[in-house]
Amino acid sequence: MNRSGIIITIIMGCLALLLWKIVNKPNIEPSWPSKIQGFSFSPFREGQSPMKKSYPSVEQIDKDLALLAGDVHAVRSYTVEGPLAEIPRLAAARGLNVVLGSWLTPDEEANAVEIAKLIQVYRENYRNIVRVIVGNEVLLRADLTLEQMLTHIDTVKKSVWAPVSIAEPWHVWLKYPKLVEKVDFIAVHLLPYWEGIPVDQAVDYCVMRYNELKQAYPDKEIVIGEVGWPSGGRIRQGAVASPVNQAKFLRRFLDVAEKNDYTYYIMEAFDQIWKKNLEGEAGSLWGVYDDNREPKFEFTAPVIRIPQWRELAAISIVLAVLILALLFRDSKGLLDTGRGFLALIAYAITTFAVWMVYDFQRQYMTVSSLLVGIVLLLAATGAILVILAEAHEWAESLWTRKWQRLPKPAENVSDDQLPMVSIHVPAYNEPPDMMIQTINALAQLDYPRFEVLIIDNNTKDPAVWQPVEAHCRTMGPRFRFFHVDPLAGFKAGALNYALRETSPGAEVVAVIDSDYIVDPNWLRALTPYFADPNMAIVQGPQDYRDGDENTFKAMCLAEYRGFFQIGMVTRNERNAIIQHGTMTMVRRKVLDEVGGWAEWCITEDAELGLRIFEKGYAACYVPHSFGKGLMPDTFVDFKKQRFRWAYGSVLILRHHMMAMFGLEKTRLTGGQRYHFLAGWLPWFADGINMLFNILALLWSCGMIIFPDYLSPPHIVFAFLPIVLFFFKSLKMFFLYRTRVTATRRQSLAAGLAGLALSHTIARAMLTGFITRKIGFFRTPKKAQANAFFKALGDAREELLFAVALVLSIVGVLLRKDGDMLDVQIWASVLAIQAIPYSAAVLISLISGLPKLPAKLVGTMAPLKGMGSE
């Protein structure tokens, strides 16, 4: 890292630290009273649950009461089942009063037992039982009718002499005046979080509802049976559950309650993990103390959003510095603007990652939530790596001071300095007219010494290959035609056959596809770079001549340009280009040294380039067009071509994995390893994204079928796919506009065409990990364009995914909590995930309409390179 990089890293680090400090500015809140009136008291601990009849022991209950003694006047219980019946007795020994409660359900037989036990416990402990509550939110849940509850109240009132009531939210009390007449006091629950009230309005809201009840029933005592705020959970409209908001609400409420002389019971003393299955994450996090019986916030000191922010800030800054040390390691030509951009991205990512892990680990882990968390964390890590790789390419493409290894075509080289070139043209079942055009263009090459070998492998129909053979005979001794059937090894087999037939005097082997019409100056402009004895590959870009035929091909041409004018240029700076099998030249001696073309690999060109790099040789990329071929005519052929490229990349990685990760001794540089791995990373991300989509659909189905038990994934993890999508889209748009010099329409067209291939790439990447041998997909040239409905069928998998995602969006938004932020964000994630599938359907339909004019997109300008500015 040079001086500029160090300064930028330090400045950004200071800004990041300042941001952490601003976000965690202390909030001065009223102090917690020395002694509060009451706590809702449920002494269950991790692994215990009333649903499973697993209760805390008497010793555990007593220990909890001992913790609260001295800080609170009374506790409120909810049932007299099991050891919980001992709460009044144990509380008396600790100097605590009790509001004794019973739990009622639709099972009236069980209710009779519970009420009988309630009366018994009261009579045995009446001295410290100040109130009795018969049932908790029974009418709210509609477990029993009003008449049934009135009967139970009468039963209890006849047997106890403490004030008796039931506990319900404010609106239930307003709904049933008859109930108010029956009870001795109103036990109201004021829980503004569940009603979506923002925390800054929540205390005023509680006061408003309290006064509303007071106005409706002026002669009835009001006891706030539950009031509180959770420290975590889903965002409900404007209500955000967090430790800092819990502290804010409770400290503000207690201040108001003391001034207004309210009788209240804080909801609740301890977190209740078992409630997570009933009420979601928030249900388990209402405690002032956590499950370990530790306070969750400061009672008197200023409230800080993240108390440990200094440690977290330090971790995020250290991680950012390590990332920038790697990103700046080999970027001497990067302008300070580019370094600043990378520093901004690195600090943003590490800050987000540290906060994400911190936020996630604060929840109580179950086996299922831990597994989901691990999966989401791995997915988040992958997304972060993709963003870093994309950001690095973005910075280098826009803000490189001067390209150090970007040559221009050579000029004025004398004939005696030019090596002999053997041009190899592999062909299989190609249209003879097209092949003859290719041969005629080669005959026009302005070059002193070259030969042309056309290898037709495995074409069965003589009417296809014999006209080409006949034409070659008319072209003179430079042109030799070979028809070989059978010949194994696909394209690599044909090229190896040609290599064996190559003239002994040829120093350079050049390869073009059978549809290419080359520029007469091709060889003369590029072969001089072989004067460097270490130069093994000289590569020109692929280019196409049929981009003006229709809209589909104009979109494809725009999509292809990005790789050759952005990716290849940045890779060339570190001698890490991808060798592609047309418009390429390879030193004959090196080709023989590495054993020729790999017949096991369907992307033999890229694999050969990697083997050559492993030997320590150099490659050169000249981004000027010296030949133009034909693009696929249909979307299905477009997909087959990209499937082959992606599938082949997986096979290459599997075959060269030890070398790529530095576990095998080769002469690969760190920059070469980086570019090969970073270049393939977005494709691997597509594969992982397909698995994510399958899981997302299953999760969404569960949310729709079981809305009471399954909530959206954590909002932090759901947010990441949205960020990744928009970051990649912005990067592509800006680089196309500046480096490819594309119009807005062309940039959009390229983006849609690239997105349309996402599913194909995903299938290829996943298939590549479980298979090794899928046949070579030849890309047909001059094929008949698909009819409209056939084109739709060519994208049937993508169509099914798109429909499934759209239906999932509708389904989750129709849930009763469809207006909640986390549900809407999850629906947004599903919508983002549906875009690539929808793009595939759209592009396939466009390919089925070959008469749509190219002017709808606009034909790309001729490829003239980026210069060396």
N, C-alpha and C positions, 0 to 999 in steps of 0.2 A: 504494500500500500504506500503510495507516494505522499508527499507533504499535503497536496491538495485533498487527497482522499482522507487523510488523517484529520485535517481541519474540518471538512464537511461532516465526517463521522462524529467529531466532538460537538459541533454546533447542533446537529440533529439530535444527539444524545441529550444535550442541555434542553432543547425544545421538548423532547419527549418527557424528560424529568419535570419540566414546568407544567406540561399537560397533566401528568399524574397528580401533581400538587394542586392544580386548579380544580380538577375533578373531585379531589378529596379534600377540598376546603372544609375546615371544621364548621359545623352548624351549632350555634348556641341555642340550646333548648332548655325549657324549665327542668329543674332537677327533680328526680324521683323522690317522693315523700319518704320520710324516715320510716313510716309505717303505713301501708295501704290497707284498704278495707277488706278486700277479699280476692282470692284466686279460685278459678275453676280448677278442680283438682282431680286429675286422673293419673295414678301412679304407675301406669304400664311402662315397661321398658322394651328395648329391642328384643324381638322374638316372642313377646307376650301379646295377647289379643283377646278381647272378650268374645270375638267371633269364633275363636278356637277354644274357648273356655280355659285359656292359659292366663292365670292371674299372677300378679306380684305377691310375694310372700308378705307376711305380717311384718317381718324385719325390714323389708324394703319399703313398705308403706311408712313405717315409723321413721325410717331414715329420711324419707322425703319430707315428712312433717317437721322433723327436727331442723331441716335446712330452711324451711319457711318460717319457723317460729321466731318471734321477735320482729319480723319484717311485715307481718300481716295479722289482721284481727281474726279473719275467718277463712274457711275454705268451703267450696261447694262441691258435693259429691253427686254422682249420677246414677248410682245403682247400689243395692245392698246385696248383690250376688257374691257368693264366695267370700274371700278374705276382705273384700271392700266393705263388708258390714262392720268391720273393726275400726273404720276410720273415726267415728265419733269418740270411741273409747281412747284410741291412741291420741287423737287431737286434744282431748281433755287433759291428758298427761303433759302435753306441750303448751298448755295455756291457750288453745285455739278454739274458737267457736266453729260450728258447722251448719251449713245449709244442707239438709239431708234430702237426697233425691232418689227417685225410683225410675227405672227404665221400663216403659210400656211399649208393646208391640201389637200387631193384629191378633196375636194368640192370647185370647182372653183367659184361658186356663193358666198360662204362664203369668199373666198379669195379676191374677188373684193371688198366686204364690208370692209374687214380688211385693204386692201391697201388704199382704199379711206380714211379710218379713220387715217391711218398712215400719209398720206400726210397732212391731216387737222391738226393733232396734231403737226407735224413738223412745219407747217407754223405759228401756234400759239405760238410755243416755240423755234423757231430756234436759239435763241441767246445762249442757253446752250446745244444744241444738236450737238455733234461733229461728229457723224457718224450715218448712217442708215443701218440696216441689214434687208434684205427682206427674211424672212424664216430661220428657224433653222433646219439643218440636213435633209432638204426635199429630197435631192437626195440620201442621205444615206438610208433613209427609203423607197425610191422609191415611194413616194407619188405623185410626179410630174416628168415629163420628163425634160431633159435639155432644150429643146426648149421652154417649158412652163415657166421655170425659167428665161430664157433669156428675154422673153416677159415681165415678171413682173419687171425685173430689168430695162428694158427700160422705162416702165411706170413710175416707181418711179423716175428715173434719170431726166425725163422730168419735174418733178414737185417739186423737192427739189434741193438745191444747196450744200448740205453736201455730202461728199464721201459716195458712196453706194456700198454694197456688199451683199453676202449671207454668212452664217456660215456653214462650213462643216469640217469633219476631214481631216487630211493631205493627205490621199490616194485619196480622192475624187478630191482634187485640182490637184494632179498629173495626175489623169485620164482624166481631162477635160481642156486642154489648152485653148479651145475656151471660156470657162467660165472665165478664168483668163483675157482674152482680154477684156471681157465685163465689169468687175467690176473695181472699183476705187482702191480697196485694197483687200488683201486676209485675210479673217477672219477665222483663222484655230483653230480647237479644238485639243489640245494635252492632252490626258487623258490616260496616260500609264497604269493605273490600269485596264481599260477595255481590254487592250492588254496583260495582264498577266505579265507585266514587274516588277521585284522585286524593292522594294523601293530604295535600294542602287544604282540601275542602272537607275532609272526613270528620274532624272534630265538630265543626260547625253543623255538619249534617246530622251528627248524633244529637247535638243540642236541639236542633230543629225537630227531630222525630220525638225526642223526650218531651218537648214543649207541646207538640201536637197531641200526644197522649194525655198530658197534664190538662190541656184545654178540653179534651173530650171527656175526661173522667176526673174532674177536679177534686173529688172526695176520696179518691183511691190512692193509696201509697204506691209509688213506682220504685221498683228495684231493678237495676240493670243487671240481669242475670249473666250476660256475656257481653264483653266488649273487648276488641283486640284487633290485631293486624298480623298476618303471617310474614315470616322472614324469607319466604321463597315460594315459588309456584308460578302459575300461569298469569299473564297480564289480562286482567278483566276490564275491558274498555280502558278507562283512565286509571285504574287501580293497579299499581305495580308493587308486587310483593318482593321485599328485600329487607335485610337487617336494618339498614339505615331508615327505611320508611317505617318499619316496626317501632324502632326507637322514637322516631319523630312523633308518630301517632300516640303512642302510649304516654310519653312524657308530656305532650300537649294536653291529652285528655285528662290525665291525673291532675294537672294544674287547674283545668276548668272544673273538674269534679270536686276538688277540695274547696274551690271558691263558691260553688253552687250547692255544696252539701249533698251531693248525690250519694246514694248507696249503690255500690257496684262490685262486680267480680270480674277481674281481668281474665280474659280467655287467652292463654291458660298458663298454668305454672310450668309444665314440662311438655316438650315435643312428644307427640304420640305417633310413632312410626306406623302403627297398625292402621291408622286412618287413611294412609296413602291409597289403599285399594278401594276405599269408599269415596274419598273426596279429592283424589289426585294429590300431587306433591304438596300443594298448599295446605291440605287438610292435616298433614303431619307436622307442620312447621309453625304452629301458633304459640308455642311455648316461649316464655320469657327465658327459660333455661333449656338447654339442649338435652339430648338423651343421656349425655354424660354428666348432667346436672351442673353444667357450667353456664354462667350468664352469657347471653348472645350479644349484648351491647352494653355500652357504658350507662350507668344510672345517673351520674352527676356531671361527668366530663363532657366536653363538646362531642357531638355526634359526627363521626367520620364515615364516609361511604365505605371505604375499604381500609380498616385500621392497619393492615399490613402492607399498605401501598408502597412504602419505601423499599421493602424487600422485593416486592413484585416488580417495581420499577427497575431495580438493580438487575434482576434476572432478565427482564425484557431488553435492557440496554446491552448486557453482556451477550445475549443471543444475537442481537442486531449487529454488534461489532464483529462477531464471528462470521455471520453471513456476509457482511460487507467486506471482510478480509478476503473471503473467497471470490466475491463478485469483482472486487477491484484488483485482484491478484495479477490478472493478465489483461488489463484494460488501460494501458498507458496512453492510448490515443483518445480516450474518452474525455469529452469536454466536462467542465465542472457542472454544467446544467444536467448532463446525464448522470453524473455521480450524485448530484443532489436528488434527482428523481429516484435513483436506486436506494439512496439512504432513506428517503421518505417512505418508500414501499417497505423496506426492511424493518424500519421502526414501527410502522403501522401494523405489519404482520406479526411481529414478535409481541407487541403490546396486546393485540387482539388474542393471540394464542395463549399468552400467559393469563390474561383475564378469563378466557374461555375455560381453561383447565381449573383455575381457581374457583370460578363460579360453579362448575360442574361438580367438583369434589366436595362442595359444601352440602350437597344433598345426601340423604341417607341411602346407602347402596344396598340394593337387593341383588340377587344373582342375575335376574333379568335386566335390571337397570345397568348393572355393571357390564354385562355382555353388550347391551345396546350402546353404552358409552364407549366401550373399546372399539366397536365397529365404527361409530361416528367419529371417534378420535382418529382412527386410521384414515378414514375418508377425508377428514379435515386436513390431516398431514399431507395427503396426496394433493388436495386442492391448493394448499399453501405452496408446495413445491412447484406446481404448475404455474401459479401466479409469479413466483420468483423467476422461473425460467422465461416466462413470457415477458416479464418486466426487463430482464437482462437483454433479451433480443430487441425489445422496444427501444431501450436506451442506446444500445450500440448502433442500431439502424438510424436513429435520428440525430445522435449527438457524438458521432465519431469525428474527431478533428480531421483526420486524413487516413484513407484506406492505404495500409502499407503493402498489401499483397493483392492489389486489384489491377492487373495489367491491362493494357489496351492491345488490340491486334498489332502484331509486328508488321513493320513496313520496310521495304527496300533491302531485303535479304537476298544475296546472290544465290543462283541455282546450285552452285557447288557446295554451299553450306547447308543445303536442305537434305534431310534423310529420306530414304525410300520408305514409302508408306504402303501397307497392304490394307485395303478397305474391305471389311467383311459385312455382308448384307444377309442376315438370316431371314428366311421366309417360310411360312407355312400357310398353304391354301389362300394365298393373296390374289386379288384380282389382277390378271395379267396386264391390263392397260395401266394400272397404277404402278406396277413393277417396272414397266417399260419407261414410264416417265422418270422414275427414280434413276434408272440406268442411264438414260439420256442426259440427265443433269450431271451425273458423275463424269460422263464423257467430256463435259465442258469445263472440268476443273483446270485452273491455271496453275499447273504444277509439273515439274520436270519428270519425276520418277514416282509412279504409283501403279498398283494393280488393284483389280476389283474382283472379289470372290463372292458369288451369289450361291448360297447354300439353301436349297429347298429341301426341307426334311419332312418326310411322311405325308406329303400331299398325294392323295389317292387318284384324283381325276387328272388324266393326262392333258385334258383340254385346258387345265389351269396352269400347269407348269411348262408344258412343251412350247407354247408361244414365247415364253420368256427365254427358254433355252435357245430357240431359233433366233431371237433378237440378239442374244449375246454373241452368237457366232458371227453376226455382221459387224460387231463392234471392234474386232481386232484382237490381238493376243493379250492385251491388258485385261480383258474381261473373260473370266472363266465361270462356267455354270456347273453346279453339282446338284443332282437330284439323288437323294439318299433315302431309301425306304426299305427296311426300317432303320431308324436311328434313335437311340435312347438319349435321355437327358434334356429333352425339350430344347429351349433356345441355347442353353449352355452346351448341350451336346453338339448342336450345329456349329457353334463358335469354336469348340475344341476341334471339330472336324476340319474347319477352315484353317485353324492354326497349324494343323499337321500338313496342310496343303500350301501353306504360305511360302513365298519365295525366300530362299536363304538370305538374300540380300536385304530384305525388309527389316528396318530398325524399329519401325513404329507400326502398331496395329490400330486401325481406326474402325469404329463400328457405328453404323447407322441403321435405323429401322427401315423396313421395306417401303414405307410410304413417304420417305423424306426426299425433298428436292433441295439439294445443297447449293450454296452459293459458290461460284467459281473460285473465290478467294479463300475458301475455308482452310485448306491445308497450308497454303502459303502464309496465312495470317497466324496460325497457331503452332505449327511444328517447330519454329525457331526456339520456342521455350524449352525444347529438349536439349538445347546446348548446355544446360545445367545437367551435369552427370547424375545428380540425385533426383532429377525430375522424372517421375514415373507416369503421371497422369496429367493430361491437359484436357480440360472439359469445357465445352460450350453449352449453353442452355438449350433445353427443348423449346421449340416454338411451333406454331401451327398456322396454316394458311387458309383454314375454312371457318374462321371465326365470324365471317360476315354472312354465313349461309342462313342462319336463323337465330332466334332468341336463345335457344338451348345452348348452341355452340358458343355464342357470344358470352354466355354466363360461364361456361366451362373454361374458355380462354382466360377470362378475368381471374378465375379461381387458380389456374395453373401459374399465372404470372407471379403470385405472391412468393412462392417457394424460390423461383429463379432470380427474383430481383430483391428479395429480402433475406430469406434463410441461407441461400448459397453464398451470398456476399459476406454475411457475418461469419459463417463457418470458414470461409476461405482465409480469413484473417489468422486463424489458428491452424491452418493446414488440415482442415477437418471436413472437407466437402463430401457430399454423398455422390459417389460415381453412379450416374444413370446411363443406361445401356444404349444411348444414341447420342450422336455428336460427341463421342468420347474418343480419346486417343491414349494408348498405353504403350510404354516402351516394351518392345518384343522381348528383350532380355529379362526384364522384370516379370513379365507375364509367364515366361518359361520357368523362372526361378520359384515362383509361388505355386506352380502346378496348374496353371491355366484356370479356366472357368469352373466353378463348383456346380456339378450336375445334380447335386442333392438339394439345391436351393432354387426356389422359383424367382428370387430376386438376385440372380447371380452377379449383376453389375455392382450393386451396393456391397455385397459380400466380398467381391474381389477387391474393391477399394479399401475395405477394412483390413484385409490380409496384407495388402501392400503397405498400408500405414504401420501395421505391426512390424514390418521389416525396417521401418525407419525412413522410407522414401517420401518424397514430396509430391504434392498435387497442385495444380494451378487451375483456377476458374476464371474464364474471360467472359463476362456477361454481355456478349454481343451475339446477335442471332446470325448464324451462318447456314441455317437450314430450317425448313418448315415441313412438318408432317400433317397428318390428319387426326382429328380428335374422334372419340367415340360418337356414334350417331344417336345412340339411345341411352337413356338413363341406366338401364340394366347393364349395358356394357361399361358405362362410366363407373358403376359400382363394382363390377368384376375387376376392372383395372385397379381400383383403389384397394379392393380386398387383397389382391395379389401383393401389392406393395406393403400393406400393413401386415399380412400374414408372414410374408418373407422377412420382415424386420424382427418378428418374434423369433423365427428360426435362427436368424443371425445372432440375436442376443443370446439365445440358448446355447448356440454352438461356440460363441466367443465370450461367454460370461466371465470366465476366469480372467481373461485378458482385460475385459472392460472394467472390472472392479480391481484391477491391479494385483490379482492373486496368481497370475502367471507372468513370467518374465517376457516382456515384449518391448518394443521401442515406441509404443504409444505414449504420447504426451498427455499431461493432465487436461490440456485444452481439447485434445481430440476425444478423450473419454467423456469430458463434459458435454461436448456438442452432440455426440452420438446418443448419450443417455437423455440429455435435455430435449433433443430433437424428437426422440421416440416417446418422451413422457406424455405429451398431450394425447397421443394415440392410446397409450396405456390408460390414461385418465378416461378416455371414451369407453374402454372396456369395463373399468370399474363403475363408470356412470351407468352403464346398462344394468349391472347388478344392483346398483342403487335404485334404479327405476323399478325393477322388479320388486325389490323390498318395499319401495314407496307405495306401489300399487297394493301390495298385500297389507301394508300398514293402514292405508287409506280404507281398504275394504273392512278391516277390523274396526276402524273409527266409525264407519257407517253402520256396521252390523251391531257393534257393541259400544255405543256412544257413552255409556256410563262407566265403562272400564278402560277405554283406550283414548288417550289424548294425543295431540300432535307431538312430534319429537321436540326436544328442547329447542327453543327459539334461536339460540346461538348457532346450533348446528344447521338448522333450517335456513338461516341467513346466509351461510357460506356459499351454497350453490348459486344464489342470486348474485353475490359479489363476483364470483368467478366468471359467470356468464357475461356480465356487463363489462368486466375488466378485459376479457378476451375480445369482446366485440369492439370496445373502444380502441384497443391496440390495433386490431385489424383495420379498422376504419382509418385511423390516423396514419398508419404506415402505408396503406394503399394510396391515400391522398398525397403523401409526401414522397414516398420512394417508388411507388409503381406509377405515380402520376395518373391515377384513375379518377374518373368523375365520380360524383356521389352515386349516380345510378350504377356505375360499374363496380364501385366498392360494395354497394348493397347486394348486387348480383353475385359478386364473388363470395360474400359472406353467406348468402343463402345456399349457393352451390356447395360450399364447404360444410355448412351445417347439415345439408342433405346426406352427406356421406358419413355422418357420425355413427349411425347404427351399423352401417357396413363395416366401418373400422372397428367398432366394438366387437362385432361378431368375429372378425378376423383375429383380433388380439386374443380373445378368449379361446378361440379354436386353436390358435398357435401354441397355447400352453398344454393342450391335451393331445395334439396330433403332430405328426412330423411330415406327412406326405399327402399333400393335396395337389392335384394335377395343375399344370401350368395353364393359366387362363389367358388365351390369346385375345387381344382386343380387336374385334372385327372392324374393318375399314370399309366405308361405302356400303354399310348395311342399311336395310330399309328401316326408316323411322317407324316407331311403334304407333299403332292406332291408339286412339284416346283411351278406350277401356282396357286395352292390353297394357298401356302405360300405367294405368291405375293399379292393375294387377302386379306390375313389376315392383310396386312399393307397398305390397299388401302387409308385410310385417310392420313397416313403419306406420301404415294406416291403422292397424290394430292397436299399436301402442298409443298413437295419438288419440284415438277414440276412447281407449281405456283411461287415459290420463284426464281427458275432458270430462268423462262421466264421473271420475273420482273427484274432480274439482266441484262439480255440481253437488255430488253426494255429501262432501264434507261441509260445504257452505250451507246446506239445508239442515245440518244439525242444529239443535236448539241453541248451541253456543257458537253458531256460525258468525256472529258479530264480534267474537273475541279476536284480539290481535294475533295470537299464535295460530289460530285456525286460518285466519286470512293470509298470514305469512306462509303457512303450509300450502294453502291453495295457490299462492303465488309461485312457490317452488314447483308445484306440479305444472303450472302454466309454463314456467321457464323450461322445464324438462320436456314439455310437449312441442316446443318450437322446432327443434331439429327434426322430429318425426313429421311435423306438418310441412317443414321445408322440403323433406324428401318427397312427400306426396305432391307438393306443388311443382317441384322440378321435374318429376316423372310425368306429370300431366303436360308440362310445357314441352318436354321432349316428344310427347305424343302428338304435338301440333307443330310439325316441321315447317309450316308456312308462316308461323309467327316471325316477323322480320327482326333481324339483328339490331335494327335501329332503336328498338325498344330499350335496349341496353346500351348500345353504342359499341362499335368495334374498337378494341384496344389499339393504341398507336404502336408502330413497329418497335421491337425490342432493340434498343441501342446501347444498353448498359447504363451503369451509374457513374462512369468516369472514375477518377481518382482524386476528386476534390476533397 
